[in-house]
Amino acid sequence: VMELVREQGYELGNVDATIAAERPKLKEHIPAMQQTLAEVMGAEVSDVSIKATTTEGLGFTGREEGFSAYVVTLLIAKV
């Protein structure tokens, strides 16, 4: 995806992700996840924010049938 984004004249500003999952607890895995995403996207680790939360038992995530993720990405036009 980053290759396509760059071909269109944009560069990554930052990524802010929230992952909702009841289990496993993700806190200890977040630094490695940030490092991996930064490497794959050709970005700095400081440009990748990942947070984890639960849905307090609500919905398919709360029933432990899956995860959900919400991600906002800032793209900067190269001039």
N, C-alpha and C positions, 0 to 999 in steps of 0.2 A: 504494500500500500504506500509506503514512504517513497518508493521509486516513482510511482504514479503521481504522487503529490508533488515531488520535486520536478518532474517533467512538466507539470502545469505551472511552474514558477513560484511555488510556495516552499517555505521551510517551517519546520516544527518550532513552535514557541514553547509550549509545555503541554503536559498531559495530566489530568486530574481524574483518577478513577476511584470508584467506591464499589467494593464487592460485598454482596449480601449473602451470607451463608451461616447456617446454624453450627455446622461442624464440617471440617475440622477448624479449630481456631487458627487463624491465618497470621496473627501478629508476628510470630517468629520467622515466617516465610517472606514477609514483605520486603526486606532489604534485598534478598536474592531475586525476587520478582522485579523490583525496580531496576536492578543491575541488568538482568536479562532483557527487559523491555528497552532500556537505554541502548544497549549494544545492538539489538535488532533494528532499532529506529535510527541509529547513528546520532544519538543525543547524549547529553550529559545526564548523569543519575539525578542531579539536582533539578532537572526539568521534568522528572517523572514522580508524581505523587500518587500513592496508593493507600487507601484506607479500607478497613474491614468493619462490617457491622452485621447485626442479625436483624431478622424481622419479628423477633419476639414471638415466634410460633405461628405467624400469620402466613397464609398463602402456601404455594408449592414450596417456596424456600423454607418457610417455617416448618413444613411437614418433612423437611429434609429430602425432597424429591429433586432438588437441583439448586444451582446458584443463580444469582442475577448480578449483573454488573452495569454500572452507569458511568459513562466516560465522557468527559468534555475535553476537547483538544483545541488549542489555539494554533492557528496556522498564520504565518506571516508572509505577505507577498514580497518576493524579491524584486527590488527596483533597479 
